[in-house]
């Protein structure tokens, strides 16, 4: 359901932006970190550390994030890698 909603409201190239980060993606589309942390079963503090590359993402966290956002894991990894 979320994936269909995001497909309707997101610009066509929003996820494929080569310099886009996961932090920017969440901010641009009003997705709250609290909502995402609940979907990923991690604390808000841990999610913040992950989003700002202060902690290393585990494979299952990437998968949980991708599933929650209705994206492919590869897209999430690309956005994580784009964070400076």
C-alpha positions in Angstrom: 0.0 0.0 0.0 2.8 2.5 0.9 4.6 1.7 -2.3 1.6 2.5 -4.4 1.2 5.8 -2.5 4.8 6.7 -2.9 4.6 6.0 -6.6 1.8 8.5 -6.9 3.3 11.3 -4.9 7.0 11.0 -5.6 8.6 12.6 -8.6 9.7 10.0 -11.1 13.4 10.5 -10.5 13.4 11.1 -6.8 15.0 7.8 -5.9 17.4 7.8 -8.8 18.9 11.1 -7.9 22.7 10.4 -8.0 23.4 12.7 -5.1 20.3 11.9 -3.1 20.8 10.7 0.5 18.4 8.8 2.6 18.2 11.7 5.0 17.2 14.0 2.2 14.7 11.4 0.8 13.0 11.3 4.2 12.9 15.1 4.6 11.7 15.7 1.0 8.7 13.5 1.4 7.8 14.2 5.0 8.6 10.7 6.3 9.3 10.9 10.0 12.2 9.1 11.5 10.0 7.9 14.3 7.7 6.1 11.7 10.6 4.5 10.0 12.3 3.4 13.2 9.1 1.7 14.2 8.8 -0.1 10.9 12.5 -1.2 11.1 12.2 -2.2 14.8 15.1 0.0 15.9 15.2 2.9 18.3 15.0 6.5 17.0 18.5 7.1 18.3 19.9 4.1 16.4 18.1 5.1 13.2 19.6 8.6 13.5 23.1 7.2 13.9 22.5 4.9 10.9 21.2 7.7 8.8 24.2 9.9 9.5 26.7 7.0 9.0 27.8 7.0 12.7 26.9 3.3 12.8 27.3 0.6 10.2 24.2 -0.6 8.5 23.5 -4.4 8.8 22.0 -6.2 5.9 18.7 -6.9 7.7 18.5 -3.1 8.5 18.9 -2.2 4.9 16.2 -4.7 3.9 13.8 -3.5 6.7 14.3 0.1 5.5 13.8 -0.8 1.9 10.6 -2.7 2.7 9.2 0.1 4.9 9.9 2.7 2.1 8.7 0.5 -0.7 12.1 0.6 -2.4 14.7 -1.9 -3.5 17.6 -2.5 -1.1 20.0 -1.4 -3.9 18.4 2.0 -3.9 18.7 2.3 -0.2 22.4 1.3 -0.3 23.0 3.9 -3.0 21.4 6.6 -0.9 23.4 5.5 2.2 26.7 5.6 0.2 25.9 9.1 -1.1 26.0 10.6 2.5 29.1 12.7 3.0 
